[in-house]
Amino acid sequence: MLEKGEKLNQKIKDAESVTFTWKSAPEGAVTTDVSQNKDGSIVLWNDGGDCYISSQRAGQVIYMNAVSSKMFLNCTALTTIKFKNIDTSQTVDMSEMFAGCGALKELDLSSFNTSNVEDV
């Protein structure tokens, strides 16, 4: 499971794009553990202004934290977010998730399961 939204925000606030994926980090990339349990199951790395968040295992989904609020709050350079392999079925709080993202141009939320969300 991914760490809480507000905590992840500190690591992606300057990104121009964020891609959730299962591909492995390129050789030599510096990765940061962004899993809730700090067990290395989800890592983040940057490639210029592009940020990747990965399970690093083919077909493995990334479970969004129950508290995913403020995940992209005030990410003013962010133009694109790609949710390729996420599961939001356990998410309860998505408040202010995209607040202050004025440059955002590409955002497909069709994969979001919001059946348990109480706060948006």
Disulfide bonds with the S-S distance in Angstrom:
none
